[in-house]
Amino acid sequence: MRALVLIAAVLATGLTLAEPPDLKTLTECSDRAWEQDIGSWANYAFDRHVTRRSLDKNDKVTSTQKMRFRVTPSAEGFDEVLVEIDGRKPTDKEVKEHREKARFTKHYGQAEKLELENPLGENLALMPILQDQNYRIVGEEEVNGIPCIRAVFDAKPEVSGKGVREQLASAIEGSACFSVDGCHLVFYEMETVRQLKEFPITVKNLRLKFEGQPVEHDGWLLGEVELQSHVSVMGKDLRKSNSYGYSDFKYRPAR
């Protein structure tokens, strides 16, 4: 869904969609809401929970790492402080190392960059791919008690001679749920239907889903993200199941 010139009604704060909305109105409204919601991250401090799991060929967990960060907006982006790792207090060295990596800040600042070593980034890099799909509205339903409009999309014909990003945009099917009140992205899920190749990487399968959540001061941010991937790099299989959670939001705009 590409951003279009927004009609006056869509520009209104707290828009409630007509029943049923047409796809053009939903597209315009959701594009505007996404831009506002992405910008809202810079106004909140929050906890970021990261769980990384490596899997064997039978999808059984072979190793797990859990981390919790306190993320605070700053003039440079976000200050990311590791406060817990695998159930213990981190060392000063670990705190410094992860602070310098600033993973959330990098994903936030490069939301339109698709990184091959982490095919969808952590969360925000999925949006350009989501926008490239041809949606159709299938009806209304409640998601976590929120009235929503569900739109679905099918995989496109296979493309050749393209990079992983372009291949991925054509090789996924899934659905998205947008809130009737405000057009916020409440739920999204997708899965690849074929393998993607760009030497030395073959993406054999990706499954992604996430849920949004309302926060104080009319913000709407991510709550949970789950990404399962099966990627081959130089013939070596890597199977991972990662999850990311966001909680304890405090309104604290950077000065």
Phi and psi restraints in degrees (value plus and minus 20) as a CYANA .aco file:
   2 ARG   PHI    -105.0   -65.0
   2 ARG   PSI     125.7   165.7
   3 ALA   PHI     -82.8   -42.8
   3 ALA   PSI     113.8   153.8
   4 LEU   PHI    -139.5   -99.5
   4 LEU   PSI     152.8   192.8
   5 VAL   PHI     -87.2   -47.2
   5 VAL   PSI     101.8   141.8
   6 LEU   PHI    -103.2   -63.2
   6 LEU   PSI     114.2   154.2
   7 ILE   PHI     -92.4   -52.4
   7 ILE   PSI     140.5   180.5
   8 ALA   PHI     -77.3   -37.3
   8 ALA   PSI     -59.1   -19.1
   9 ALA   PHI     -83.9   -43.9
   9 ALA   PSI     -55.2   -15.2
  10 VAL   PHI     -91.1   -51.1
  10 VAL   PSI     -50.2   -10.2
  11 LEU   PHI     -91.1   -51.1
  11 LEU   PSI     -37.5     2.5
  12 ALA   PHI     -87.5   -47.5
  12 ALA   PSI     117.7   157.7
  13 THR   PHI     -90.2   -50.2
  13 THR   PSI     120.0   160.0
  14 GLY   PHI      50.0    90.0
  14 GLY   PSI      11.9    51.9
  15 LEU   PHI     -79.4   -39.4
  15 LEU   PSI     115.8   155.8
  16 THR   PHI    -128.4   -88.4
  16 THR   PSI     105.9   145.9
  17 LEU   PHI     -88.2   -48.2
  17 LEU   PSI     125.5   165.5
  18 ALA   PHI     -86.7   -46.7
  18 ALA   PSI     139.1   179.1
  19 GLU   PHI    -133.9   -93.9
  19 GLU   PSI     102.6   142.6
  20 PRO   PHI    -106.1   -66.1
  20 PRO   PSI     132.0   172.0
  21 PRO   PHI     -99.5   -59.5
  21 PRO   PSI     137.4   177.4
  22 ASP   PHI    -109.4   -69.4
  22 ASP   PSI     143.2   183.2
  23 LEU   PHI     -83.3   -43.3
  23 LEU   PSI     -57.7   -17.7
  24 LYS   PHI     -82.6   -42.6
  24 LYS   PSI     -65.1   -25.1
  25 THR   PHI     -84.0   -44.0
  25 THR   PSI     -63.0   -23.0
  26 LEU   PHI     -83.1   -43.1
  26 LEU   PSI     -60.9   -20.9
  27 THR   PHI     -80.4   -40.4
  27 THR   PSI     -70.8   -30.8
  28 GLU   PHI     -82.2   -42.2
  28 GLU   PSI     -65.2   -25.2
  29 CYS   PHI     -85.4   -45.4
  29 CYS   PSI     -64.9   -24.9
  30 SER   PHI     -90.0   -50.0
  30 SER   PSI     -54.6   -14.6
  31 ASP   PHI     -80.9   -40.9
  31 ASP   PSI     -66.0   -26.0
  32 ARG   PHI     -83.9   -43.9
  32 ARG   PSI     -63.0   -23.0
  33 ALA   PHI     -83.7   -43.7
  33 ALA   PSI     -59.5   -19.5
  34 TRP   PHI     -84.1   -44.1
  34 TRP   PSI     -63.4   -23.4
  35 GLU   PHI     -79.7   -39.7
  35 GLU   PSI     -63.2   -23.2
  36 GLN   PHI     -86.3   -46.3
  36 GLN   PSI     -61.2   -21.2
  37 ASP   PHI     -88.8   -48.8
  37 ASP   PSI     -58.3   -18.3
  38 ILE   PHI     -80.4   -40.4
  38 ILE   PSI     -64.0   -24.0
  39 GLY   PHI     -84.3   -44.3
  39 GLY   PSI     -47.8    -7.8
  40 SER   PHI     -86.0   -46.0
  40 SER   PSI     -45.2    -5.2
  41 TRP   PHI     -74.5   -34.5
  41 TRP   PSI     -55.1   -15.1
  42 ALA   PHI     -89.9   -49.9
  42 ALA   PSI     -25.1    14.9
  43 ASN   PHI    -125.4   -85.4
  43 ASN   PSI     -14.2    25.8
  44 TYR   PHI    -152.2  -112.2
  44 TYR   PSI     120.3   160.3
  45 ALA   PHI    -112.1   -72.1
  45 ALA   PSI     127.2   167.2
  46 PHE   PHI    -180.4  -140.4
  46 PHE   PSI     142.5   182.5
  47 ASP   PHI    -111.1   -71.1
  47 ASP   PSI     116.9   156.9
  48 ARG   PHI    -137.0   -97.0
  48 ARG   PSI      99.5   139.5
  49 HIS   PHI    -126.5   -86.5
  49 HIS   PSI     106.3   146.3
  50 VAL   PHI    -141.4  -101.4
  50 VAL   PSI     106.7   146.7
  51 THR   PHI    -145.8  -105.8
  51 THR   PSI      99.8   139.8
  52 ARG   PHI    -134.4   -94.4
  52 ARG   PSI     108.0   148.0
  53 ARG   PHI    -145.6  -105.6
  53 ARG   PSI     112.4   152.4
  54 SER   PHI    -116.5   -76.5
  54 SER   PSI     122.1   162.1
  55 LEU   PHI    -140.5  -100.5
  55 LEU   PSI     135.2   175.2
  56 ASP   PHI    -111.9   -71.9
  56 ASP   PSI    -193.7  -153.7
  57 LYS   PHI     -85.5   -45.5
  57 LYS   PSI     -36.8     3.2
  58 ASN   PHI    -119.3   -79.3
  58 ASN   PSI      -7.6    32.4
  59 ASP   PHI      44.2    84.2
  59 ASP   PSI       5.9    45.9
  60 LYS   PHI    -110.3   -70.3
  60 LYS   PSI     120.7   160.7
  61 VAL   PHI     -90.3   -50.3
  61 VAL   PSI     106.4   146.4
  62 THR   PHI    -124.7   -84.7
  62 THR   PSI     -44.3    -4.3
  63 SER   PHI    -177.2  -137.2
  63 SER   PSI     130.4   170.4
  64 THR   PHI    -158.5  -118.5
  64 THR   PSI     118.9   158.9
  65 GLN   PHI    -149.2  -109.2
  65 GLN   PSI     112.2   152.2
  66 LYS   PHI    -143.5  -103.5
  66 LYS   PSI     114.8   154.8
  67 MET   PHI    -158.3  -118.3
  67 MET   PSI     129.8   169.8
  68 ARG   PHI    -149.8  -109.8
  68 ARG   PSI     111.0   151.0
  69 PHE   PHI    -138.4   -98.4
  69 PHE   PSI     129.1   169.1
  70 ARG   PHI    -124.6   -84.6
  70 ARG   PSI      99.0   139.0
  71 VAL   PHI    -131.6   -91.6
  71 VAL   PSI     107.1   147.1
  72 THR   PHI    -147.3  -107.3
  72 THR   PSI     112.3   152.3
  73 PRO   PHI     -83.5   -43.5
  73 PRO   PSI     124.9   164.9
  74 SER   PHI    -163.5  -123.5
  74 SER   PSI     153.0   193.0
  75 ALA   PHI     -83.0   -43.0
  75 ALA   PSI     -48.5    -8.5
  76 GLU   PHI    -109.4   -69.4
  76 GLU   PSI     -28.3    11.7
  77 GLY   PHI     123.2   163.2
  77 GLY   PSI    -115.6   -75.6
  78 PHE   PHI    -163.3  -123.3
  78 PHE   PSI     124.2   164.2
  79 ASP   PHI    -116.5   -76.5
  79 ASP   PSI      98.1   138.1
  80 GLU   PHI    -132.1   -92.1
  80 GLU   PSI      87.6   127.6
  81 VAL   PHI    -128.9   -88.9
  81 VAL   PSI      99.1   139.1
  82 LEU   PHI     -90.7   -50.7
  82 LEU   PSI     101.2   141.2
  83 VAL   PHI    -132.1   -92.1
  83 VAL   PSI     -35.9     4.1
  84 GLU   PHI    -177.3  -137.3
  84 GLU   PSI     119.2   159.2
  85 ILE   PHI    -160.8  -120.8
  85 ILE   PSI     102.2   142.2
  86 ASP   PHI      30.0    70.0
  86 ASP   PSI      22.2    62.2
  87 GLY   PHI      60.7   100.7
  87 GLY   PSI     -12.3    27.7
  88 ARG   PHI    -150.4  -110.4
  88 ARG   PSI     146.1   186.1
  89 LYS   PHI     -94.9   -54.9
  89 LYS   PSI     113.8   153.8
  90 PRO   PHI     -92.3   -52.3
  90 PRO   PSI     136.9   176.9
  91 THR   PHI     -97.1   -57.1
  91 THR   PSI     143.5   183.5
  92 ASP   PHI     -79.2   -39.2
  92 ASP   PSI     -56.2   -16.2
  93 LYS   PHI     -84.4   -44.4
  93 LYS   PSI     -62.5   -22.5
  94 GLU   PHI     -85.8   -45.8
  94 GLU   PSI     -60.9   -20.9
  95 VAL   PHI     -79.8   -39.8
  95 VAL   PSI     -67.3   -27.3
  96 LYS   PHI     -82.9   -42.9
  96 LYS   PSI     -63.7   -23.7
  97 GLU   PHI     -80.7   -40.7
  97 GLU   PSI     -68.3   -28.3
  98 HIS   PHI     -93.8   -53.8
  98 HIS   PSI     -48.9    -8.9
  99 ARG   PHI     -85.2   -45.2
  99 ARG   PSI     -60.1   -20.1
 100 GLU   PHI     -91.4   -51.4
 100 GLU   PSI     -52.4   -12.4
 101 LYS   PHI     -86.4   -46.4
 101 LYS   PSI     -56.8   -16.8
 102 ALA   PHI      24.6    64.6
 102 ALA   PSI      35.5    75.5
 103 ARG   PHI     -82.7   -42.7
 103 ARG   PSI     -63.5   -23.5
 104 PHE   PHI     -84.8   -44.8
 104 PHE   PSI     -62.0   -22.0
 105 THR   PHI     -78.3   -38.3
 105 THR   PSI     -62.2   -22.2
 106 LYS   PHI     -87.1   -47.1
 106 LYS   PSI     -62.6   -22.6
 107 HIS   PHI     -85.1   -45.1
 107 HIS   PSI     -59.5   -19.5
 108 TYR   PHI     -85.4   -45.4
 108 TYR   PSI     -63.1   -23.1
 109 GLY   PHI     -96.9   -56.9
 109 GLY   PSI     -37.3     2.7
 110 GLN   PHI    -142.9  -102.9
 110 GLN   PSI      25.0    65.0
 111 ALA   PHI     -80.2   -40.2
 111 ALA   PSI     -41.5    -1.5
 112 GLU   PHI    -123.2   -83.2
 112 GLU   PSI     -10.0    30.0
 113 LYS   PHI    -120.4   -80.4
 113 LYS   PSI     108.0   148.0
 114 LEU   PHI    -117.0   -77.0
 114 LEU   PSI      95.3   135.3
 115 GLU   PHI    -114.0   -74.0
 115 GLU   PSI     106.4   146.4
 116 LEU   PHI     -85.3   -45.3
 116 LEU   PSI     -56.0   -16.0
 117 GLU   PHI     -92.9   -52.9
 117 GLU   PSI     -33.4     6.6
 118 ASN   PHI    -167.0  -127.0
 118 ASN   PSI      60.6   100.6
 119 PRO   PHI     -72.3   -32.3
 119 PRO   PSI     -45.6    -5.6
 120 LEU   PHI    -138.6   -98.6
 120 LEU   PSI      -1.1    38.9
 121 GLY   PHI      39.8    79.8
 121 GLY   PSI    -169.7  -129.7
 122 GLU   PHI    -114.8   -74.8
 122 GLU   PSI     -58.8   -18.8
 123 ASN   PHI    -181.8  -141.8
 123 ASN   PSI     -76.6   -36.6
 124 LEU   PHI     -91.1   -51.1
 124 LEU   PSI     -45.7    -5.7
 125 ALA   PHI     -88.8   -48.8
 125 ALA   PSI     -29.6    10.4
 126 LEU   PHI     -94.4   -54.4
 126 LEU   PSI     -39.1     0.9
 127 MET   PHI     -82.2   -42.2
 127 MET   PSI     -64.8   -24.8
 128 PRO   PHI     -79.0   -39.0
 128 PRO   PSI     -53.3   -13.3
 129 ILE   PHI     -90.8   -50.8
 129 ILE   PSI     -62.3   -22.3
 130 LEU   PHI     -80.2   -40.2
 130 LEU   PSI     -60.5   -20.5
 131 GLN   PHI     -88.0   -48.0
 131 GLN   PSI     -43.3    -3.3
 132 ASP   PHI     -97.8   -57.8
 132 ASP   PSI     -25.0    15.0
 133 GLN   PHI    -105.1   -65.1
 133 GLN   PSI     137.6   177.6
 134 ASN   PHI    -119.3   -79.3
 134 ASN   PSI      79.9   119.9
 135 TYR   PHI    -107.1   -67.1
 135 TYR   PSI     138.8   178.8
 136 ARG   PHI    -160.8  -120.8
 136 ARG   PSI     118.7   158.7
 137 ILE   PHI     -99.2   -59.2
 137 ILE   PSI     112.4   152.4
 138 VAL   PHI    -134.4   -94.4
 138 VAL   PSI     -30.0    10.0
 139 GLY   PHI     128.6   168.6
 139 GLY   PSI    -190.5  -150.5
 140 GLU   PHI    -134.6   -94.6
 140 GLU   PSI     128.4   168.4
 141 GLU   PHI    -182.3  -142.3
 141 GLU   PSI     147.6   187.6
 142 GLU   PHI    -119.1   -79.1
 142 GLU   PSI     115.4   155.4
 143 VAL   PHI    -142.7  -102.7
 143 VAL   PSI      96.3   136.3
 144 ASN   PHI      32.6    72.6
 144 ASN   PSI      19.0    59.0
 145 GLY   PHI      60.6   100.6
 145 GLY   PSI     -15.9    24.1
 146 ILE   PHI    -124.3   -84.3
 146 ILE   PSI     101.7   141.7
 147 PRO   PHI     -81.5   -41.5
 147 PRO   PSI     108.2   148.2
 148 CYS   PHI    -155.9  -115.9
 148 CYS   PSI     140.0   180.0
 149 ILE   PHI    -125.0   -85.0
 149 ILE   PSI     105.8   145.8
 150 ARG   PHI    -119.0   -79.0
 150 ARG   PSI     113.0   153.0
 151 ALA   PHI    -144.3  -104.3
 151 ALA   PSI     120.7   160.7
 152 VAL   PHI    -141.2  -101.2
 152 VAL   PSI     142.3   182.3
 153 PHE   PHI    -164.7  -124.7
 153 PHE   PSI     131.2   171.2
 154 ASP   PHI    -128.1   -88.1
 154 ASP   PSI     140.6   180.6
 155 ALA   PHI     -85.6   -45.6
 155 ALA   PSI     129.7   169.7
 156 LYS   PHI    -115.0   -75.0
 156 LYS   PSI     150.9   190.9
 157 PRO   PHI     -79.0   -39.0
 157 PRO   PSI     128.6   168.6
 158 GLU   PHI     -83.0   -43.0
 158 GLU   PSI     119.2   159.2
 159 VAL   PHI    -126.8   -86.8
 159 VAL   PSI     131.3   171.3
 160 SER   PHI    -144.6  -104.6
 160 SER   PSI     135.3   175.3
 161 GLY   PHI      48.7    88.7
 161 GLY   PSI       3.3    43.3
 162 LYS   PHI    -138.7   -98.7
 162 LYS   PSI     143.6   183.6
 163 GLY   PHI     -97.1   -57.1
 163 GLY   PSI     156.4   196.4
 164 VAL   PHI     -81.5   -41.5
 164 VAL   PSI     -59.1   -19.1
 165 ARG   PHI     -80.2   -40.2
 165 ARG   PSI     -68.2   -28.2
 166 GLU   PHI     -86.2   -46.2
 166 GLU   PSI     -58.9   -18.9
 167 GLN   PHI     -84.3   -44.3
 167 GLN   PSI     -61.9   -21.9
 168 LEU   PHI     -83.3   -43.3
 168 LEU   PSI     -60.2   -20.2
 169 ALA   PHI     -81.4   -41.4
 169 ALA   PSI     -46.4    -6.4
 170 SER   PHI    -119.3   -79.3
 170 SER   PSI     -31.5     8.5
 171 ALA   PHI    -129.1   -89.1
 171 ALA   PSI       0.5    40.5
 172 ILE   PHI    -142.1  -102.1
 172 ILE   PSI     132.7   172.7
 173 GLU   PHI    -151.0  -111.0
 173 GLU   PSI     132.8   172.8
 174 GLY   PHI     153.2   193.2
 174 GLY   PSI    -179.7  -139.7
 175 SER   PHI    -174.4  -134.4
 175 SER   PSI     141.2   181.2
 176 ALA   PHI    -158.9  -118.9
 176 ALA   PSI     123.7   163.7
 177 CYS   PHI    -137.3   -97.3
 177 CYS   PSI     106.4   146.4
 178 PHE   PHI    -133.4   -93.4
 178 PHE   PSI     117.7   157.7
 179 SER   PHI     -85.2   -45.2
 179 SER   PSI     118.1   158.1
 180 VAL   PHI     -81.3   -41.3
 180 VAL   PSI     -58.5   -18.5
 181 ASP   PHI    -112.2   -72.2
 181 ASP   PSI      78.4   118.4
 182 GLY   PHI      81.2   121.2
 182 GLY   PSI     -32.1     7.9
 183 CYS   PHI      44.7    84.7
 183 CYS   PSI       5.8    45.8
 184 HIS   PHI     -93.9   -53.9
 184 HIS   PSI     130.4   170.4
 185 LEU   PHI    -100.4   -60.4
 185 LEU   PSI      85.8   125.8
 186 VAL   PHI    -110.2   -70.2
 186 VAL   PSI     -56.1   -16.1
 187 PHE   PHI    -170.9  -130.9
 187 PHE   PSI     124.0   164.0
 188 TYR   PHI    -168.8  -128.8
 188 TYR   PSI     118.2   158.2
 189 GLU   PHI    -164.3  -124.3
 189 GLU   PSI     126.2   166.2
 190 MET   PHI    -176.0  -136.0
 190 MET   PSI     138.2   178.2
 191 GLU   PHI    -170.0  -130.0
 191 GLU   PSI     124.9   164.9
 192 THR   PHI     -94.4   -54.4
 192 THR   PSI     130.0   170.0
 193 VAL   PHI    -130.1   -90.1
 193 VAL   PSI     -27.1    12.9
 194 ARG   PHI    -174.7  -134.7
 194 ARG   PSI     145.9   185.9
 195 GLN   PHI     -95.4   -55.4
 195 GLN   PSI     132.5   172.5
 196 LEU   PHI    -141.8  -101.8
 196 LEU   PSI     115.6   155.6
 197 LYS   PHI    -150.8  -110.8
 197 LYS   PSI     112.1   152.1
 198 GLU   PHI    -173.7  -133.7
 198 GLU   PSI      87.1   127.1
 199 PHE   PHI     -69.3   -29.3
 199 PHE   PSI     113.2   153.2
 200 PRO   PHI    -118.2   -78.2
 200 PRO   PSI       3.4    43.4
 201 ILE   PHI    -133.0   -93.0
 201 ILE   PSI     117.9   157.9
 202 THR   PHI    -143.2  -103.2
 202 THR   PSI      98.5   138.5
 203 VAL   PHI    -110.1   -70.1
 203 VAL   PSI      87.6   127.6
 204 LYS   PHI    -103.8   -63.8
 204 LYS   PSI     -53.8   -13.8
 205 ASN   PHI    -183.3  -143.3
 205 ASN   PSI     120.7   160.7
 206 LEU   PHI    -155.2  -115.2
 206 LEU   PSI     115.4   155.4
 207 ARG   PHI    -151.7  -111.7
 207 ARG   PSI     110.7   150.7
 208 LEU   PHI    -157.1  -117.1
 208 LEU   PSI     120.5   160.5
 209 LYS   PHI    -169.7  -129.7
 209 LYS   PSI     130.2   170.2
 210 PHE   PHI    -171.5  -131.5
 210 PHE   PSI     140.8   180.8
 211 GLU   PHI    -147.9  -107.9
 211 GLU   PSI     120.6   160.6
 212 GLY   PHI    -115.8   -75.8
 212 GLY   PSI     148.1   188.1
 213 GLN   PHI    -170.5  -130.5
 213 GLN   PSI     123.5   163.5
 214 PRO   PHI     -97.2   -57.2
 214 PRO   PSI     124.5   164.5
 215 VAL   PHI    -150.1  -110.1
 215 VAL   PSI     153.0   193.0
 216 GLU   PHI     -80.3   -40.3
 216 GLU   PSI     141.4   181.4
 217 HIS   PHI      41.3    81.3
 217 HIS   PSI      15.1    55.1
 218 ASP   PHI      44.1    84.1
 218 ASP   PSI       2.2    42.2
 219 GLY   PHI    -102.5   -62.5
 219 GLY   PSI     139.2   179.2
 220 TRP   PHI    -164.0  -124.0
 220 TRP   PSI      88.4   128.4
 221 LEU   PHI    -147.0  -107.0
 221 LEU   PSI     151.2   191.2
 222 LEU   PHI     -86.6   -46.6
 222 LEU   PSI     125.4   165.4
 223 GLY   PHI    -129.9   -89.9
 223 GLY   PSI     -74.1   -34.1
 224 GLU   PHI    -156.4  -116.4
 224 GLU   PSI     120.5   160.5
 225 VAL   PHI    -152.4  -112.4
 225 VAL   PSI     112.8   152.8
 226 GLU   PHI    -147.8  -107.8
 226 GLU   PSI     109.7   149.7
 227 LEU   PHI    -154.2  -114.2
 227 LEU   PSI      99.0   139.0
 228 GLN   PHI    -133.1   -93.1
 228 GLN   PSI     110.0   150.0
 229 SER   PHI    -155.1  -115.1
 229 SER   PSI     126.8   166.8
 230 HIS   PHI    -149.8  -109.8
 230 HIS   PSI      86.2   126.2
 231 VAL   PHI    -146.7  -106.7
 231 VAL   PSI     120.1   160.1
 232 SER   PHI    -131.1   -91.1
 232 SER   PSI     106.6   146.6
 233 VAL   PHI    -141.1  -101.1
 233 VAL   PSI      94.8   134.8
 234 MET   PHI      32.8    72.8
 234 MET   PSI      20.1    60.1
 235 GLY   PHI      63.8   103.8
 235 GLY   PSI     -25.3    14.7
 236 LYS   PHI    -115.6   -75.6
 236 LYS   PSI     103.2   143.2
 237 ASP   PHI     -98.0   -58.0
 237 ASP   PSI     114.1   154.1
 238 LEU   PHI    -146.6  -106.6
 238 LEU   PSI      98.0   138.0
 239 ARG   PHI    -136.5   -96.5
 239 ARG   PSI     104.1   144.1
 240 LYS   PHI    -156.4  -116.4
 240 LYS   PSI     130.8   170.8
 241 SER   PHI    -154.7  -114.7
 241 SER   PSI      83.5   123.5
 242 ASN   PHI    -131.9   -91.9
 242 ASN   PSI     125.7   165.7
 243 SER   PHI    -154.1  -114.1
 243 SER   PSI     129.7   169.7
 244 TYR   PHI    -155.8  -115.8
 244 TYR   PSI     111.4   151.4
 245 GLY   PHI    -146.9  -106.9
 245 GLY   PSI     131.1   171.1
 246 TYR   PHI    -151.1  -111.1
 246 TYR   PSI     109.0   149.0
 247 SER   PHI    -172.3  -132.3
 247 SER   PSI     156.5   196.5
 248 ASP   PHI      32.8    72.8
 248 ASP   PSI      31.2    71.2
 249 PHE   PHI     -92.4   -52.4
 249 PHE   PSI     113.2   153.2
 250 LYS   PHI    -147.9  -107.9
 250 LYS   PSI     106.7   146.7
 251 TYR   PHI     -89.8   -49.8
 251 TYR   PSI      95.9   135.9
 252 ARG   PHI    -173.8  -133.8
 252 ARG   PSI      53.2    93.2
 253 PRO   PHI     -83.2   -43.2
 253 PRO   PSI     121.4   161.4
 254 ALA   PHI     -86.0   -46.0
 254 ALA   PSI     124.7   164.7
